[in-house]
Amino acid sequence: MEVLSQAPQPTIKCYHLSLTPYQVFTPNSSYTSGKNLQSYNFERSIENFGGSFSFTIKEDTENLKDPFMDKVEPLDIIVISENGSDARRDFIGVVTTISIGGMASNLNKVVTVSGKSIEWLFSYFNIANDIKLMVFENESANRTFKTDLEKKQGTEGITIKEVVESSIDAFREEERKLRDGEVETEEGKVTPISNSLVGDLIDKWFKSDYVEATKTNVAYPISSNLFETGKTNIIDYLKKIFPTPIYEIFSYIGENNQPKLVVREAPFDNPVAKYTINPTQLTDYTLTRNCEEVYTGFMTYIEGTDNAPSFYMDIQAAKDTQKGYNVSEPVKDKIAKYGYQLLTCSFVGYNNDPKAKIDQTIIQDLNKKLARWFSNLDEMYTGDFTIVNLTKEKPARIGEWLKFANGLYYVITERHSWNYGDNPMINYQVTRGGEYLNGVFKPVEKLSAIYKEFE
């Protein structure tokens, strides 16, 4: 099979604190050093919040009075456009590492800049609330936050998006209080400890309404202990409220070129693929089934309540003699193969009615949902596709479904790379591969018989 190729035109722009770039690397650059881009790569992953990137340039020996190595700084912002267009940003990153290297044989000096994707700022932005520092009263801050979240509790519920936005606002409010000089405590005046510069970067690059979230209502009060002893950041807190594998927290670049923060229930019901793998772009792929992670029983509990998981077992087992067993929706035909393998997961939003009570029906319905999502892992394909990146087209991203032959595959990682003289490439790590007839999973058939061109 002949694979497509193209002449890439990547552009990399470098920013300090302002929104005006201080350096631009592009094949169309009007100055020599701007044409010296040697390679780039970047990665986003649902399983690794914060991603990564790197790029290399050949330092311009004719411009030693003002070398790039002296300009670039930690926490600079890097914007990569794979098709060279100002109208499209494919990746925004934050510099964490700068290095220089060379070889005596060719006298080339190469600068390598690497770092994290821009959403990493949320996990790097922190407040030190060690009790020894006495910077502020944790209990007071948490009480304010809890009051804010409970405005709609008991009346109409609160959405996941409102939980996320309230959490971020509460964190930023405390940080702003601390950045304006010293704070009076019982121990005297204490200098606040928070990397407020990172907060400023977030404000510059994450514009209004940057949170995308499931519209699910949280009808039961949730934990609001945002400020605890130690170092606090908002992402670790949100991951406690919205735990995997039911919920996902990741970021992407939206249609308006602005970064978006996504917090949602995993989209495993009724999947739809926006993108189809084109075999003329495909350079290689591997798809695998295995039984190393198999679940044959499923149990739900509600995150943030005062009840232990055993409470939810008892609710369902109340009418059952096998207490704690039938409660967990066993998949009988697979127990004979794999034994009793229990998956216990917590949900946050479970009912749109804030007056709803946690009863047997609610727990049973959620357990059936878990069984629908996770009982077929031994029949689902995981693997990867590597394709030529046709940069004129907007590629698929993490959190979306790819269609390949008769199956759909969920993208959990995307890795983009380019080296001077080669094609730009994308490697997709995928999971949950299968046919979904009317949204219901069915194993892929005749997968080894497709695309004779690969033989």
C-alpha positions in Angstrom: 0.0 0.0 0.0 1.4 3.4 -0.9 1.3 5.8 2.0 0.6 9.5 1.7 3.4 12.0 2.2 3.6 15.8 2.3 5.9 18.8 2.8 5.3 19.9 6.4 5.3 23.6 7.4 5.3 23.5 11.3 5.5 26.8 13.2 6.6 27.2 16.9 6.1 30.4 18.7 7.7 31.2 22.1 6.2 33.6 24.6 7.4 35.1 27.9 4.6 36.6 30.1 3.2 38.7 27.3 1.0 37.5 24.5 3.5 38.7 21.9 6.0 36.0 20.8 9.7 36.8 21.3 10.8 34.0 18.9 9.2 32.2 16.0 10.5 29.1 14.2 9.1 28.3 10.8 10.4 27.2 7.4 9.0 30.5 6.0 11.0 32.6 8.5 12.6 35.7 7.0 15.7 35.3 9.3 18.2 32.5 9.5 17.7 31.3 13.0 14.0 31.0 12.5 14.5 28.3 9.9 16.6 26.1 12.2 13.8 23.9 13.6 15.0 20.3 13.6 12.2 18.4 15.3 9.2 18.5 17.6 6.9 16.1 19.4 4.0 16.5 21.8 1.7 14.1 23.7 -1.7 14.4 25.4 -3.2 11.6 27.4 -6.3 11.0 29.4 -4.3 8.8 31.7 -1.5 11.4 32.3 -2.9 14.9 33.1 -0.4 17.4 31.8 1.1 15.8 28.7 4.5 16.7 27.4 6.4 18.2 24.5 9.9 18.9 23.2 11.5 20.6 20.2 15.0 21.0 19.0 16.7 23.8 17.0 20.2 24.3 15.6 21.6 27.3 17.3 22.5 30.0 14.8 26.3 30.4 15.0 26.1 33.6 13.1 23.9 35.1 15.8 25.9 34.3 18.9 25.3 37.9 20.3 21.7 36.9 20.9 21.4 33.1 21.0 18.0 31.5 21.6 19.5 29.5 24.5 19.8 32.8 26.4 16.2 33.9 25.6 14.1 30.9 26.6 13.1 30.7 30.2 11.3 28.1 32.5 7.5 28.7 32.4 7.7 30.3 29.0 4.7 29.3 26.8 5.2 27.4 23.6 2.6 27.2 20.8 2.9 24.6 18.1 1.0 24.9 14.8 1.5 21.8 12.6 0.3 23.4 9.4 2.0 26.8 10.0 -1.3 28.7 10.2 -1.9 31.4 12.8 -5.5 30.4 12.6 -4.8 27.0 14.2 -3.0 26.0 17.4 -2.4 22.3 17.8 -0.6 22.4 21.1 0.2 24.8 23.9 3.0 23.9 26.3 4.9 25.2 29.3 8.7 25.1 29.3 10.3 23.2 32.2 13.7 22.1 30.8 16.3 23.7 28.5 19.5 22.0 27.3 22.3 22.5 24.9 24.4 19.8 23.2 26.7 19.3 20.3 29.1 17.0 18.4 32.7 17.9 17.5 32.4 16.1 14.2 29.9 18.5 12.6 30.2 21.5 15.0 26.4 21.7 15.3 25.1 23.0 18.6 21.5 21.8 19.3 19.1 23.4 21.8 16.4 21.2 23.2 13.4 22.7 24.9 10.9 20.5 26.7 8.0 20.7 29.1 4.4 20.0 29.9 1.1 20.8 28.1 -0.5 24.0 29.4 -3.2 22.3 31.6 -0.3 21.2 33.8 -0.3 24.7 35.2 -3.4 23.8 37.2 -1.6 20.9 39.0 1.6 23.0 39.4 -0.3 26.0 40.8 -0.5 25.4 44.5 -1.0 26.8 48.0 1.1 25.6 50.9 -1.3 25.2 53.8 1.0 23.3 56.2 -0.4 23.8 59.7 3.1 25.1 60.7 2.8 28.0 58.3 -0.5 29.2 59.6 -1.1 31.1 56.4 -4.9 30.9 56.7 -7.6 29.0 58.6 -8.4 25.9 56.6 -11.7 25.4 58.3 -12.9 28.9 57.4 -11.9 28.6 53.8 -13.6 25.2 53.5 -16.8 26.5 55.1 -17.0 29.3 52.5 -16.5 26.8 49.7 -19.1 24.4 51.1 -21.6 27.2 51.4 -21.0 28.2 47.8 -21.6 24.6 46.7 -24.7 24.2 48.8 -26.6 27.1 47.3 -28.5 24.7 45.0 -28.3 21.6 47.1 -31.7 20.4 48.2 -33.5 22.6 45.6 -32.4 21.8 42.1 -29.0 20.1 42.5 -25.7 21.3 41.2 -24.0 20.3 37.9 -20.5 18.9 37.6 -19.5 22.1 35.7 -20.7 24.2 38.7 -18.7 22.0 41.1 -15.5 22.4 39.0 -16.0 26.2 38.5 -16.8 26.7 42.2 -13.7 24.7 43.2 -11.4 26.7 41.0 -13.0 30.0 42.1 -12.6 29.1 45.8 -9.0 28.2 45.2 -8.2 31.4 43.3 -10.0 33.5 45.8 -7.8 32.2 48.7 -4.7 32.6 46.6 -5.5 36.2 45.7 -6.0 37.0 49.4 -2.5 35.6 50.1 -0.6 37.2 47.3 -1.2 40.8 48.5 1.5 41.0 51.2 1.8 39.5 54.6 -1.0 37.8 56.5 -1.7 38.4 60.2 -1.8 35.2 62.3 -1.5 34.3 65.9 2.2 33.8 65.3 2.6 37.3 63.8 2.9 38.3 60.2 3.6 35.5 57.7 4.5 35.8 54.1 2.0 33.9 51.9 3.4 30.9 50.1 1.9 30.4 46.6 3.3 30.5 43.1 1.0 33.3 42.0 2.9 33.8 38.7 1.4 30.5 37.6 -2.1 31.7 38.4 -1.4 34.8 36.2 -0.4 32.5 33.3 -3.6 30.5 33.7 -5.6 33.8 33.5 -3.7 34.8 30.3 -4.2 31.5 28.4 -7.4 30.1 29.7 -10.1 32.5 28.7 -13.7 32.7 30.1 -15.9 29.6 30.1 -13.0 27.2 29.6 -14.5 24.4 31.6 -16.4 21.7 29.7 -18.3 19.2 31.8 -21.1 16.6 31.8 -24.5 18.2 32.6 -25.2 15.5 35.2 -26.7 16.9 38.4 -25.1 16.1 41.7 -28.1 15.7 44.0 -26.3 14.5 47.1 -24.0 16.8 49.1 -20.3 16.2 48.2 -17.1 16.5 50.2 -15.8 20.1 50.2 -12.5 19.7 52.1 -10.5 21.6 49.5 -7.9 23.0 51.8 -6.0 20.3 53.8 -2.6 20.2 55.5 0.2 20.2 53.0 0.4 21.5 49.5 -2.9 21.9 47.6 -3.7 22.1 43.9 -7.0 22.1 42.3 -6.5 19.1 40.0 -5.7 16.6 42.8 -8.8 17.8 44.6 -11.0 17.4 41.5 -9.7 13.9 41.0 -10.8 13.0 44.5 -14.3 14.2 43.8 -14.5 12.7 40.3 -12.4 9.5 40.5 -11.4 7.2 37.6 -12.5 5.1 35.8 -16.0 6.7 35.9 -14.8 10.2 35.3 -12.2 11.8 33.1 -10.2 15.0 33.5 -8.1 16.2 30.6 -7.5 19.2 28.3 -7.5 20.0 24.6 -7.3 23.0 22.2 -10.8 24.1 21.2 -12.1 25.4 17.9 -11.4 29.0 19.0 -7.7 28.1 19.6 -8.2 28.3 23.4 -7.4 25.5 25.8 -10.3 23.7 27.4 -10.5 21.8 30.7 -12.8 18.8 30.4 -14.3 17.1 33.5 -16.9 14.5 32.5 -18.4 11.1 33.0 -16.6 8.7 30.6 -18.5 8.6 27.2 -18.9 4.9 27.0 -22.6 4.8 26.1 -23.6 5.1 22.5 -20.2 5.9 21.0 -20.0 7.8 17.7 -16.8 8.2 15.6 -16.0 11.6 14.0 -12.9 10.2 12.3 -12.2 7.2 10.1 -8.7 5.8 9.8 -7.7 6.2 6.1 -5.6 3.2 5.1 -3.5 5.4 2.8 -2.4 7.4 5.8 -1.8 4.3 8.0 1.8 3.2 8.4 1.3 0.5 11.0 -1.1 -0.7 13.7 -1.4 -3.3 16.5 -4.6 -4.4 18.1 -4.7 -6.9 21.0 -7.2 -8.7 23.2 -6.2 -10.1 26.6 -7.8 -11.3 29.8 -5.3 -9.7 32.2 -8.0 -7.2 33.4 -11.4 -8.9 33.7 -14.3 -8.0 36.0 -17.2 -10.4 36.7 -18.9 -8.5 39.5 -19.7 -4.8 39.9 -20.6 -2.7 42.9 -21.3 1.0 43.1 -21.2 3.5 46.0 -21.9 7.2 46.1 -18.8 9.4 46.5 -19.0 12.1 49.2 -21.6 10.5 51.4 -21.0 9.6 55.1 -21.7 5.9 54.3 -19.1 3.2 53.8 -19.2 1.0 50.7 -20.7 -1.8 52.9 -23.8 0.4 53.3 -24.5 0.1 49.6 -23.9 -3.6 49.7 -26.5 -3.9 52.4 -29.1 -1.9 50.5 -29.1 -4.3 47.6 -28.7 -7.4 49.6 -31.6 -6.5 51.9 -33.9 -8.9 49.9 -31.2 -11.5 49.2 -29.9 -14.4 51.2 -26.4 -14.1 49.7 -25.6 -10.8 51.3 -22.9 -8.9 49.4 -22.7 -11.3 46.4 -25.8 -10.8 44.2 -25.7 -7.2 45.1 -22.7 -6.8 42.7 -24.3 -7.9 39.4 -22.2 -11.0 38.8 -21.7 -11.9 35.1 -22.4 -15.6 35.5 -21.2 -16.8 32.1 -17.7 -15.3 32.7 -17.4 -16.3 36.4 -16.9 -19.9 35.2 -13.9 -18.6 33.2 -12.3 -16.0 35.4 -13.8 -16.5 38.8 -15.3 -13.7 40.9 -13.5 -10.5 40.1 -15.1 -7.5 41.7 -14.9 -3.9 40.4 -15.9 -1.3 42.9 -16.5 2.2 41.6 -17.9 5.5 43.0 -20.4 7.8 41.2 -21.0 11.4 42.1 -24.0 12.5 40.0 -26.6 9.8 40.2 -30.1 11.4 40.0 -31.5 14.6 38.7 -33.9 14.8 41.6 -32.3 16.4 44.6 -35.0 14.8 46.8 -34.1 11.3 45.6 -33.1 8.8 48.2 -30.3 6.3 47.9 -32.3 3.1 47.5 -31.9 -0.4 46.0 -33.1 0.7 42.5 -30.6 3.5 42.1 -27.7 1.2 43.2 -28.9 -1.6 40.9 -29.1 0.7 37.9 -25.6 2.0 38.5 -24.3 -1.5 38.9 -25.8 -2.5 35.6 -24.2 0.6 34.0 -20.8 -0.6 35.4 -21.4 -4.1 34.0 -22.3 -2.6 30.6 -19.1 -0.6 30.6 -16.6 -3.0 32.1 -17.8 -6.6 31.7 -16.4 -7.0 28.2 -12.8 -5.9 28.6 -11.6 -9.4 27.6 -13.4 -9.0 24.3 -12.4 -5.5 23.6 -9.3 -4.5 21.6 -6.6 -2.2 22.8 -3.6 -1.1 20.7 -2.3 1.7 18.6 -2.5 3.2 15.1 0.4 5.3 13.5 -0.7 7.5 10.6 0.9 10.2 8.5 -0.3 13.5 9.8 -2.0 15.4 7.0 -1.6 18.7 8.7 -4.1 20.5 6.5 -6.7 18.4 8.3 -7.7 18.7 11.9 -6.8 15.3 13.5 -8.7 13.2 16.0 -7.8 14.0 19.6 -8.0 12.2 23.0 -11.5 11.6 24.3 -12.8 10.9 20.8 -13.6 7.7 18.9 -11.9 6.4 15.8 -13.5 4.2 13.2 -11.3 1.4 11.8 -12.9 -1.3 9.6 -16.1 -2.2 11.4 -15.0 -1.2 14.8 -14.8 1.9 17.0 -11.8 2.7 19.2 -11.5 5.2 22.0 -8.4 7.4 21.9 -6.7 7.7 25.3 -3.3 9.0 24.0 -2.1 11.0 21.0 1.5 11.5 20.2 2.6 13.9 17.4 6.1 13.9 16.1 8.2 15.4 13.2 11.9 15.3 12.2 13.4 17.5 9.6 13.1 15.8 6.2 10.4 13.4 7.3 6.7 13.3 7.4 4.8 14.5 10.5 3.3 11.5 12.2 0.6 10.7 14.8 0.4 7.7 17.1 -2.9 7.0 18.7 -3.2 4.7 21.7 -6.7 3.3 21.7 -8.9 1.1 23.9 -12.4 -0.4 24.1 -12.3 -1.5 20.5 -15.4 -3.2 19.3 -18.5 -2.9 17.1 -21.3 -0.9 18.8 -24.7 -1.8 17.2 -27.2 0.8 18.4 -24.7 1.7 21.1 -24.5 -1.9 22.4 -21.0 -3.5 22.4 -20.3 -6.5 20.1 -16.9 -8.1 19.5 -15.2 -7.1 16.2 -15.4 -9.9 13.6 -12.9 -10.8 10.8 -10.4 -8.2 12.0 -7.5 -10.1 10.5 -9.2 -10.2 7.1 -9.3 -6.5 6.4 -7.0 -4.5 4.2 -5.3 -7.1 2.0 -2.7 -4.4 1.1 -0.9 -5.0 4.4 -0.1 -8.7 3.5 
